[in-house]
Amino acid sequence: MKKIIQKISRALQVVLMAPIKLPVKALNIIKYISLGLGVVETVLDDKDKKGEVESPLADQLLIDKEKEVQDERQ
């Protein structure tokens, strides 16, 4: 899904940057769609980055907790 959104977003950017004349309403619609897709891309990227960042931190917290438990046993 992420790849599809990126391809559609790129296609809309090409249409917006192309030196062709389109009706103003069509340009406004394309701008809003590309803006919305940009927001969706950002949200999907944030979820991916958040999952990657939290995992090592969670692993380190788990290791620290295990050390505390071992220290208490001794």
PDB file of N, CA, C and O in Angstrom:
ATOM      1  N   MET A   1       0.830  -1.188   0.000  1.00  0.00           N
ATOM      2  CA  MET A   1       0.000   0.000   0.000  1.00  0.00           C
ATOM      3  C   MET A   1       0.874   1.251   0.000  1.00  0.00           C
ATOM      4  O   MET A   1       0.563   2.257  -0.638  1.00  0.00           O
ATOM      5  N   LYS A   2       1.978   1.150   0.739  1.00  0.00           N
ATOM      6  CA  LYS A   2       2.888   2.284   0.828  1.00  0.00           C
ATOM      7  C   LYS A   2       3.474   2.629  -0.540  1.00  0.00           C
ATOM      8  O   LYS A   2       3.603   3.803  -0.889  1.00  0.00           O
ATOM      9  N   LYS A   3       3.827   1.602  -1.310  1.00  0.00           N
ATOM     10  CA  LYS A   3       4.390   1.821  -2.640  1.00  0.00           C
ATOM     11  C   LYS A   3       3.362   2.442  -3.573  1.00  0.00           C
ATOM     12  O   LYS A   3       3.696   3.312  -4.378  1.00  0.00           O
ATOM     13  N   ILE A   4       2.125   2.003  -3.469  1.00  0.00           N
ATOM     14  CA  ILE A   4       1.062   2.546  -4.319  1.00  0.00           C
ATOM     15  C   ILE A   4       0.861   4.025  -4.027  1.00  0.00           C
ATOM     16  O   ILE A   4       0.738   4.830  -4.950  1.00  0.00           O
ATOM     17  N   ILE A   5       0.827   4.382  -2.768  1.00  0.00           N
ATOM     18  CA  ILE A   5       0.640   5.784  -2.376  1.00  0.00           C
ATOM     19  C   ILE A   5       1.802   6.629  -2.874  1.00  0.00           C
ATOM     20  O   ILE A   5       1.598   7.747  -3.346  1.00  0.00           O
ATOM     21  N   GLN A   6       3.021   6.104  -2.773  1.00  0.00           N
ATOM     22  CA  GLN A   6       4.182   6.855  -3.251  1.00  0.00           C
ATOM     23  C   GLN A   6       4.126   7.066  -4.759  1.00  0.00           C
ATOM     24  O   GLN A   6       4.461   8.148  -5.242  1.00  0.00           O
ATOM     25  N   LYS A   7       3.705   6.041  -5.512  1.00  0.00           N
ATOM     26  CA  LYS A   7       3.636   6.167  -6.961  1.00  0.00           C
ATOM     27  C   LYS A   7       2.561   7.168  -7.376  1.00  0.00           C
ATOM     28  O   LYS A   7       2.779   7.967  -8.286  1.00  0.00           O
ATOM     29  N   ILE A   8       1.417   7.130  -6.724  1.00  0.00           N
ATOM     30  CA  ILE A   8       0.359   8.083  -7.039  1.00  0.00           C
ATOM     31  C   ILE A   8       0.817   9.497  -6.702  1.00  0.00           C
ATOM     32  O   ILE A   8       0.571  10.435  -7.460  1.00  0.00           O
ATOM     33  N   SER A   9       1.478   9.639  -5.569  1.00  0.00           N
ATOM     34  CA  SER A   9       1.980  10.954  -5.155  1.00  0.00           C
ATOM     35  C   SER A   9       2.984  11.502  -6.173  1.00  0.00           C
ATOM     36  O   SER A   9       2.936  12.680  -6.525  1.00  0.00           O
ATOM     37  N   ARG A  10       3.878  10.653  -6.636  1.00  0.00           N
ATOM     38  CA  ARG A  10       4.866  11.085  -7.635  1.00  0.00           C
ATOM     39  C   ARG A  10       4.184  11.479  -8.944  1.00  0.00           C
ATOM     40  O   ARG A  10       4.572  12.459  -9.578  1.00  0.00           O
ATOM     41  N   ALA A  11       3.173  10.718  -9.344  1.00  0.00           N
ATOM     42  CA  ALA A  11       2.456  11.035 -10.583  1.00  0.00           C
ATOM     43  C   ALA A  11       1.754  12.391 -10.473  1.00  0.00           C
ATOM     44  O   ALA A  11       1.756  13.177 -11.420  1.00  0.00           O
ATOM     45  N   LEU A  12       1.162  12.654  -9.325  1.00  0.00           N
ATOM     46  CA  LEU A  12       0.504  13.947  -9.124  1.00  0.00           C
ATOM     47  C   LEU A  12       1.514  15.083  -9.117  1.00  0.00           C
ATOM     48  O   LEU A  12       1.225  16.169  -9.617  1.00  0.00           O
ATOM     49  N   GLN A  13       2.689  14.849  -8.560  1.00  0.00           N
ATOM     50  CA  GLN A  13       3.728  15.882  -8.573  1.00  0.00           C
ATOM     51  C   GLN A  13       4.184  16.181  -9.997  1.00  0.00           C
ATOM     52  O   GLN A  13       4.446  17.333 -10.342  1.00  0.00           O
ATOM     53  N   VAL A  14       4.277  15.145 -10.818  1.00  0.00           N
ATOM     54  CA  VAL A  14       4.655  15.352 -12.218  1.00  0.00           C
ATOM     55  C   VAL A  14       3.607  16.185 -12.934  1.00  0.00           C
ATOM     56  O   VAL A  14       3.941  17.087 -13.702  1.00  0.00           O
ATOM     57  N   VAL A  15       2.332  15.882 -12.684  1.00  0.00           N
ATOM     58  CA  VAL A  15       1.250  16.644 -13.323  1.00  0.00           C
ATOM     59  C   VAL A  15       1.290  18.094 -12.876  1.00  0.00           C
ATOM     60  O   VAL A  15       1.089  18.998 -13.687  1.00  0.00           O
ATOM     61  N   LEU A  16       1.547  18.326 -11.597  1.00  0.00           N
ATOM     62  CA  LEU A  16       1.590  19.702 -11.096  1.00  0.00           C
ATOM     63  C   LEU A  16       2.784  20.480 -11.643  1.00  0.00           C
ATOM     64  O   LEU A  16       2.685  21.686 -11.871  1.00  0.00           O
ATOM     65  N   MET A  17       3.902  19.806 -11.853  1.00  0.00           N
ATOM     66  CA  MET A  17       5.112  20.480 -12.327  1.00  0.00           C
ATOM     67  C   MET A  17       5.170  20.599 -13.855  1.00  0.00           C
ATOM     68  O   MET A  17       5.966  21.371 -14.388  1.00  0.00           O
ATOM     69  N   ALA A  18       4.343  19.849 -14.543  1.00  0.00           N
ATOM     70  CA  ALA A  18       4.377  19.859 -16.007  1.00  0.00           C
ATOM     71  C   ALA A  18       3.893  21.212 -16.546  1.00  0.00           C
ATOM     72  O   ALA A  18       2.991  21.827 -15.977  1.00  0.00           O
ATOM     73  N   PRO A  19       4.497  21.662 -17.634  1.00  0.00           N
ATOM     74  CA  PRO A  19       4.096  22.960 -18.206  1.00  0.00           C
ATOM     75  C   PRO A  19       2.855  22.844 -19.089  1.00  0.00           C
ATOM     76  O   PRO A  19       2.875  23.223 -20.260  1.00  0.00           O
ATOM     77  N   ILE A  20       1.775  22.313 -18.511  1.00  0.00           N
ATOM     78  CA  ILE A  20       0.520  22.215 -19.242  1.00  0.00           C
ATOM     79  C   ILE A  20      -0.524  23.066 -18.539  1.00  0.00           C
ATOM     80  O   ILE A  20      -0.446  23.321 -17.337  1.00  0.00           O
ATOM     81  N   LYS A  21      -1.490  23.491 -19.313  1.00  0.00           N
ATOM     82  CA  LYS A  21      -2.552  24.307 -18.727  1.00  0.00           C
ATOM     83  C   LYS A  21      -3.749  23.425 -18.431  1.00  0.00           C
ATOM     84  O   LYS A  21      -4.297  22.765 -19.314  1.00  0.00           O
ATOM     85  N   LEU A  22      -4.133  23.431 -17.192  1.00  0.00           N
ATOM     86  CA  LEU A  22      -5.318  22.713 -16.740  1.00  0.00           C
ATOM     87  C   LEU A  22      -6.284  23.717 -16.135  1.00  0.00           C
ATOM     88  O   LEU A  22      -5.873  24.795 -15.707  1.00  0.00           O
ATOM     89  N   PRO A  23      -7.549  23.376 -16.097  1.00  0.00           N
ATOM     90  CA  PRO A  23      -8.502  24.267 -15.419  1.00  0.00           C
ATOM     91  C   PRO A  23      -8.121  24.454 -13.950  1.00  0.00           C
ATOM     92  O   PRO A  23      -7.544  23.565 -13.325  1.00  0.00           O
ATOM     93  N   VAL A  24      -8.449  25.600 -13.427  1.00  0.00           N
ATOM     94  CA  VAL A  24      -8.084  25.936 -12.049  1.00  0.00           C
ATOM     95  C   VAL A  24      -8.679  24.942 -11.062  1.00  0.00           C
ATOM     96  O   VAL A  24      -8.024  24.551 -10.096  1.00  0.00           O
ATOM     97  N   LYS A  25      -9.919  24.535 -11.307  1.00  0.00           N
ATOM     98  CA  LYS A  25     -10.552  23.575 -10.393  1.00  0.00           C
ATOM     99  C   LYS A  25      -9.806  22.246 -10.383  1.00  0.00           C
ATOM    100  O   LYS A  25      -9.632  21.633  -9.330  1.00  0.00           O
ATOM    101  N   ALA A  26      -9.369  21.807 -11.551  1.00  0.00           N
ATOM    102  CA  ALA A  26      -8.626  20.543 -11.622  1.00  0.00           C
ATOM    103  C   ALA A  26      -7.301  20.662 -10.875  1.00  0.00           C
ATOM    104  O   ALA A  26      -6.905  19.733 -10.171  1.00  0.00           O
ATOM    105  N   LEU A  27      -6.614  21.788 -11.020  1.00  0.00           N
ATOM    106  CA  LEU A  27      -5.350  21.995 -10.300  1.00  0.00           C
ATOM    107  C   LEU A  27      -5.571  21.998  -8.791  1.00  0.00           C
ATOM    108  O   LEU A  27      -4.789  21.417  -8.039  1.00  0.00           O
ATOM    109  N   ASN A  28      -6.637  22.654  -8.357  1.00  0.00           N
ATOM    110  CA  ASN A  28      -6.924  22.683  -6.916  1.00  0.00           C
ATOM    111  C   ASN A  28      -7.216  21.288  -6.389  1.00  0.00           C
ATOM    112  O   ASN A  28      -6.772  20.931  -5.298  1.00  0.00           O
ATOM    113  N   ILE A  29      -7.956  20.498  -7.151  1.00  0.00           N
ATOM    114  CA  ILE A  29      -8.263  19.131  -6.724  1.00  0.00           C
ATOM    115  C   ILE A  29      -6.983  18.309  -6.636  1.00  0.00           C
ATOM    116  O   ILE A  29      -6.781  17.572  -5.671  1.00  0.00           O
ATOM    117  N   ILE A  30      -6.124  18.433  -7.636  1.00  0.00           N
ATOM    118  CA  ILE A  30      -4.865  17.691  -7.641  1.00  0.00           C
ATOM    119  C   ILE A  30      -3.985  18.113  -6.465  1.00  0.00           C
ATOM    120  O   ILE A  30      -3.329  17.276  -5.844  1.00  0.00           O
ATOM    121  N   LYS A  31      -3.972  19.409  -6.162  1.00  0.00           N
ATOM    122  CA  LYS A  31      -3.175  19.893  -5.025  1.00  0.00           C
ATOM    123  C   LYS A  31      -3.666  19.294  -3.709  1.00  0.00           C
ATOM    124  O   LYS A  31      -2.864  18.864  -2.880  1.00  0.00           O
ATOM    125  N   TYR A  32      -4.989  19.266  -3.520  1.00  0.00           N
ATOM    126  CA  TYR A  32      -5.525  18.723  -2.275  1.00  0.00           C
ATOM    127  C   TYR A  32      -5.285  17.221  -2.165  1.00  0.00           C
ATOM    128  O   TYR A  32      -4.995  16.712  -1.082  1.00  0.00           O
ATOM    129  N   ILE A  33      -5.404  16.522  -3.271  1.00  0.00           N
ATOM    130  CA  ILE A  33      -5.151  15.080  -3.243  1.00  0.00           C
ATOM    131  C   ILE A  33      -3.685  14.808  -2.919  1.00  0.00           C
ATOM    132  O   ILE A  33      -3.377  13.933  -2.110  1.00  0.00           O
ATOM    133  N   SER A  34      -2.781  15.557  -3.550  1.00  0.00           N
ATOM    134  CA  SER A  34      -1.361  15.339  -3.278  1.00  0.00           C
ATOM    135  C   SER A  34      -1.006  15.722  -1.841  1.00  0.00           C
ATOM    136  O   SER A  34      -0.154  15.087  -1.221  1.00  0.00           O
ATOM    137  N   LEU A  35      -1.652  16.748  -1.317  1.00  0.00           N
ATOM    138  CA  LEU A  35      -1.433  17.125   0.083  1.00  0.00           C
ATOM    139  C   LEU A  35      -1.890  16.003   1.011  1.00  0.00           C
ATOM    140  O   LEU A  35      -1.183  15.644   1.953  1.00  0.00           O
ATOM    141  N   GLY A  36      -3.065  15.455   0.746  1.00  0.00           N
ATOM    142  CA  GLY A  36      -3.580  14.357   1.560  1.00  0.00           C
ATOM    143  C   GLY A  36      -2.692  13.127   1.501  1.00  0.00           C
ATOM    144  O   GLY A  36      -2.456  12.472   2.516  1.00  0.00           O
ATOM    145  N   LEU A  37      -2.197  12.811   0.300  1.00  0.00           N
ATOM    146  CA  LEU A  37      -1.303  11.666   0.168  1.00  0.00           C
ATOM    147  C   LEU A  37       0.011  11.905   0.898  1.00  0.00           C
ATOM    148  O   LEU A  37       0.593  10.974   1.456  1.00  0.00           O
ATOM    149  N   GLY A  38       0.478  13.145   0.896  1.00  0.00           N
ATOM    150  CA  GLY A  38       1.693  13.467   1.642  1.00  0.00           C
ATOM    151  C   GLY A  38       1.510  13.234   3.129  1.00  0.00           C
ATOM    152  O   GLY A  38       2.409  12.731   3.803  1.00  0.00           O
ATOM    153  N   VAL A  39       0.341  13.602   3.636  1.00  0.00           N
ATOM    154  CA  VAL A  39       0.048  13.381   5.056  1.00  0.00           C
ATOM    155  C   VAL A  39      -0.006  11.883   5.355  1.00  0.00           C
ATOM    156  O   VAL A  39       0.538  11.424   6.359  1.00  0.00           O
ATOM    157  N   VAL A  40      -0.662  11.130   4.480  1.00  0.00           N
ATOM    158  CA  VAL A  40      -0.757   9.677   4.681  1.00  0.00           C
ATOM    159  C   VAL A  40       0.629   9.039   4.647  1.00  0.00           C
ATOM    160  O   VAL A  40       0.928   8.162   5.458  1.00  0.00           O
ATOM    161  N   GLU A  41       1.476   9.474   3.711  1.00  0.00           N
ATOM    162  CA  GLU A  41       2.849   8.951   3.644  1.00  0.00           C
ATOM    163  C   GLU A  41       3.604   9.232   4.933  1.00  0.00           C
ATOM    164  O   GLU A  41       4.309   8.363   5.447  1.00  0.00           O
ATOM    165  N   THR A  42       3.459  10.439   5.451  1.00  0.00           N
ATOM    166  CA  THR A  42       4.153  10.820   6.674  1.00  0.00           C
ATOM    167  C   THR A  42       3.691   9.966   7.849  1.00  0.00           C
ATOM    168  O   THR A  42       4.506   9.522   8.657  1.00  0.00           O
ATOM    169  N   VAL A  43       2.398   9.738   7.941  1.00  0.00           N
ATOM    170  CA  VAL A  43       1.868   8.922   9.036  1.00  0.00           C
ATOM    171  C   VAL A  43       2.385   7.497   8.922  1.00  0.00           C
ATOM    172  O   VAL A  43       2.768   6.899   9.928  1.00  0.00           O
ATOM    173  N   LEU A  44       2.405   6.937   7.704  1.00  0.00           N
ATOM    174  CA  LEU A  44       2.917   5.581   7.531  1.00  0.00           C
ATOM    175  C   LEU A  44       4.394   5.506   7.864  1.00  0.00           C
ATOM    176  O   LEU A  44       4.840   4.536   8.477  1.00  0.00           O
ATOM    177  N   ASP A  45       5.169   6.523   7.468  1.00  0.00           N
ATOM    178  CA  ASP A  45       6.594   6.543   7.779  1.00  0.00           C
ATOM    179  C   ASP A  45       6.829   6.671   9.273  1.00  0.00           C
ATOM    180  O   ASP A  45       7.742   6.042   9.809  1.00  0.00           O
ATOM    181  N   ASP A  46       6.015   7.480   9.961  1.00  0.00           N
ATOM    182  CA  ASP A  46       6.172   7.639  11.408  1.00  0.00           C
ATOM    183  C   ASP A  46       5.909   6.330  12.133  1.00  0.00           C
ATOM    184  O   ASP A  46       6.601   6.007  13.099  1.00  0.00           O
ATOM    185  N   LYS A  47       4.920   5.574  11.681  1.00  0.00           N
ATOM    186  CA  LYS A  47       4.635   4.296  12.321  1.00  0.00           C
ATOM    187  C   LYS A  47       5.810   3.339  12.155  1.00  0.00           C
ATOM    188  O   LYS A  47       6.179   2.632  13.093  1.00  0.00           O
ATOM    189  N   ASP A  48       6.392   3.320  10.964  1.00  0.00           N
ATOM    190  CA  ASP A  48       7.536   2.444  10.721  1.00  0.00           C
ATOM    191  C   ASP A  48       8.725   2.854  11.577  1.00  0.00           C
ATOM    192  O   ASP A  48       9.372   2.004  12.189  1.00  0.00           O
ATOM    193  N   LYS A  49       9.016   4.139  11.624  1.00  0.00           N
ATOM    194  CA  LYS A  49      10.158   4.620  12.400  1.00  0.00           C
ATOM    195  C   LYS A  49       9.930   4.421  13.892  1.00  0.00           C
ATOM    196  O   LYS A  49      10.856   4.073  14.624  1.00  0.00           O
ATOM    197  N   LYS A  50       8.702   4.641  14.340  1.00  0.00           N
ATOM    198  CA  LYS A  50       8.405   4.489  15.755  1.00  0.00           C
ATOM    199  C   LYS A  50       8.595   3.040  16.187  1.00  0.00           C
ATOM    200  O   LYS A  50       9.127   2.787  17.268  1.00  0.00           O
ATOM    201  N   GLY A  51       8.172   2.093  15.369  1.00  0.00           N
ATOM    202  CA  GLY A  51       8.341   0.680  15.687  1.00  0.00           C
ATOM    203  C   GLY A  51       9.801   0.289  15.749  1.00  0.00           C
ATOM    204  O   GLY A  51      10.186  -0.518  16.595  1.00  0.00           O
ATOM    205  N   GLU A  52      10.622   0.844  14.872  1.00  0.00           N
ATOM    206  CA  GLU A  52      12.043   0.517  14.863  1.00  0.00           C
ATOM    207  C   GLU A  52      12.759   1.123  16.059  1.00  0.00           C
ATOM    208  O   GLU A  52      13.662   0.503  16.621  1.00  0.00           O
ATOM    209  N   VAL A  53      12.371   2.316  16.449  1.00  0.00           N
ATOM    210  CA  VAL A  53      13.052   3.003  17.537  1.00  0.00           C
ATOM    211  C   VAL A  53      12.672   2.398  18.880  1.00  0.00           C
ATOM    212  O   VAL A  53      13.522   2.269  19.761  1.00  0.00           O
ATOM    213  N   GLU A  54      11.424   2.031  19.046  1.00  0.00           N
ATOM    214  CA  GLU A  54      10.978   1.512  20.328  1.00  0.00           C
ATOM    215  C   GLU A  54      11.532   0.124  20.609  1.00  0.00           C
ATOM    216  O   GLU A  54      11.746  -0.221  21.771  1.00  0.00           O
ATOM    217  N   SER A  55      11.764  -0.662  19.606  1.00  0.00           N
ATOM    218  CA  SER A  55      12.201  -2.028  19.809  1.00  0.00           C
ATOM    219  C   SER A  55      13.544  -2.119  20.546  1.00  0.00           C
ATOM    220  O   SER A  55      13.626  -2.840  21.540  1.00  0.00           O
ATOM    221  N   PRO A  56      14.599  -1.421  20.103  1.00  0.00           N
ATOM    222  CA  PRO A  56      15.862  -1.506  20.847  1.00  0.00           C
ATOM    223  C   PRO A  56      15.734  -0.949  22.260  1.00  0.00           C
ATOM    224  O   PRO A  56      16.350  -1.471  23.189  1.00  0.00           O
ATOM    225  N   LEU A  57      14.948   0.097  22.428  1.00  0.00           N
ATOM    226  CA  LEU A  57      14.751   0.675  23.743  1.00  0.00           C
ATOM    227  C   LEU A  57      14.032  -0.319  24.648  1.00  0.00           C
ATOM    228  O   LEU A  57      14.407  -0.495  25.808  1.00  0.00           O
ATOM    229  N   ALA A  58      13.016  -0.957  24.125  1.00  0.00           N
ATOM    230  CA  ALA A  58      12.282  -1.948  24.916  1.00  0.00           C
ATOM    231  C   ALA A  58      13.188  -3.115  25.267  1.00  0.00           C
ATOM    232  O   ALA A  58      13.123  -3.637  26.380  1.00  0.00           O
ATOM    233  N   ASP A  59      14.034  -3.532  24.328  1.00  0.00           N
ATOM    234  CA  ASP A  59      14.973  -4.620  24.616  1.00  0.00           C
ATOM    235  C   ASP A  59      15.939  -4.223  25.722  1.00  0.00           C
ATOM    236  O   ASP A  59      16.230  -5.031  26.604  1.00  0.00           O
ATOM    237  N   GLN A  60      16.436  -3.003  25.689  1.00  0.00           N
ATOM    238  CA  GLN A  60      17.378  -2.548  26.708  1.00  0.00           C
ATOM    239  C   GLN A  60      16.696  -2.471  28.075  1.00  0.00           C
ATOM    240  O   GLN A  60      17.297  -2.832  29.086  1.00  0.00           O
ATOM    241  N   LEU A  61      15.455  -2.005  28.110  1.00  0.00           N
ATOM    242  CA  LEU A  61      14.720  -1.952  29.377  1.00  0.00           C
ATOM    243  C   LEU A  61      14.501  -3.349  29.937  1.00  0.00           C
ATOM    244  O   LEU A  61      14.586  -3.559  31.147  1.00  0.00           O
ATOM    245  N   LEU A  62      14.219  -4.308  29.051  1.00  0.00           N
ATOM    246  CA  LEU A  62      14.028  -5.685  29.485  1.00  0.00           C
ATOM    247  C   LEU A  62      15.323  -6.251  30.060  1.00  0.00           C
ATOM    248  O   LEU A  62      15.294  -6.941  31.078  1.00  0.00           O
ATOM    249  N   ILE A  63      16.443  -5.971  29.429  1.00  0.00           N
ATOM    250  CA  ILE A  63      17.746  -6.429  29.919  1.00  0.00           C
ATOM    251  C   ILE A  63      18.046  -5.813  31.284  1.00  0.00           C
ATOM    252  O   ILE A  63      18.512  -6.504  32.189  1.00  0.00           O
ATOM    253  N   ASP A  64      17.780  -4.514  31.433  1.00  0.00           N
ATOM    254  CA  ASP A  64      18.011  -3.844  32.714  1.00  0.00           C
ATOM    255  C   ASP A  64      17.143  -4.451  33.809  1.00  0.00           C
ATOM    256  O   ASP A  64      17.605  -4.643  34.933  1.00  0.00           O
ATOM    257  N   LYS A  65      15.889  -4.754  33.487  1.00  0.00           N
ATOM    258  CA  LYS A  65      14.971  -5.332  34.470  1.00  0.00           C
ATOM    259  C   LYS A  65      15.454  -6.717  34.890  1.00  0.00           C
ATOM    260  O   LYS A  65      15.378  -7.069  36.067  1.00  0.00           O
ATOM    261  N   GLU A  66      15.948  -7.503  33.941  1.00  0.00           N
ATOM    262  CA  GLU A  66      16.466  -8.832  34.261  1.00  0.00           C
ATOM    263  C   GLU A  66      17.676  -8.741  35.179  1.00  0.00           C
ATOM    264  O   GLU A  66      17.831  -9.559  36.085  1.00  0.00           O
ATOM    265  N   LYS A  67      18.533  -7.757  34.951  1.00  0.00           N
ATOM    266  CA  LYS A  67      19.704  -7.565  35.818  1.00  0.00           C
ATOM    267  C   LYS A  67      19.267  -7.203  37.237  1.00  0.00           C
ATOM    268  O   LYS A  67      19.846  -7.682  38.212  1.00  0.00           O
ATOM    269  N   GLU A  68      18.248  -6.361  37.346  1.00  0.00           N
ATOM    270  CA  GLU A  68      17.750  -5.982  38.667  1.00  0.00           C
ATOM    271  C   GLU A  68      17.226  -7.203  39.401  1.00  0.00           C
ATOM    272  O   GLU A  68      17.488  -7.370  40.592  1.00  0.00           O
ATOM    273  N   VAL A  69      16.497  -8.048  38.710  1.00  0.00           N
ATOM    274  CA  VAL A  69      15.927  -9.252  39.325  1.00  0.00           C
ATOM    275  C   VAL A  69      17.061 -10.184  39.764  1.00  0.00           C
ATOM    276  O   VAL A  69      16.990 -10.764  40.848  1.00  0.00           O
ATOM    277  N   GLN A  70      18.080 -10.335  38.961  1.00  0.00           N
ATOM    278  CA  GLN A  70      19.211 -11.194  39.327  1.00  0.00           C
ATOM    279  C   GLN A  70      19.962 -10.626  40.528  1.00  0.00           C
ATOM    280  O   GLN A  70      20.403 -11.377  41.398  1.00  0.00           O
ATOM    281  N   ASP A  71      20.109  -9.299  40.577  1.00  0.00           N
ATOM    282  CA  ASP A  71      20.781  -8.678  41.716  1.00  0.00           C
ATOM    283  C   ASP A  71      19.989  -8.891  43.001  1.00  0.00           C
ATOM    284  O   ASP A  71      20.579  -9.087  44.064  1.00  0.00           O
ATOM    285  N   GLU A  72      18.664  -8.855  42.918  1.00  0.00           N
ATOM    286  CA  GLU A  72      17.828  -9.045  44.095  1.00  0.00           C
ATOM    287  C   GLU A  72      17.910 -10.488  44.594  1.00  0.00           C
ATOM    288  O   GLU A  72      17.819 -10.733  45.797  1.00  0.00           O
ATOM    289  N   ARG A  73      18.079 -11.427  43.695  1.00  0.00           N
ATOM    290  CA  ARG A  73      18.162 -12.836  44.070  1.00  0.00           C
ATOM    291  C   ARG A  73      19.469 -13.116  44.813  1.00  0.00           C
ATOM    292  O   ARG A  73      19.511 -14.010  45.658  1.00  0.00           O
ATOM    293  N   GLN A  74      20.517 -12.383  44.520  1.00  0.00           N
ATOM    294  CA  GLN A  74      21.816 -12.643  45.146  1.00  0.00           C
ATOM    295  C   GLN A  74      21.849 -11.964  46.438  1.00  0.00           C
ATOM    296  O   GLN A  74      22.851 -12.040  47.149  1.00  0.00           O
TER     297      GLN A  74
END
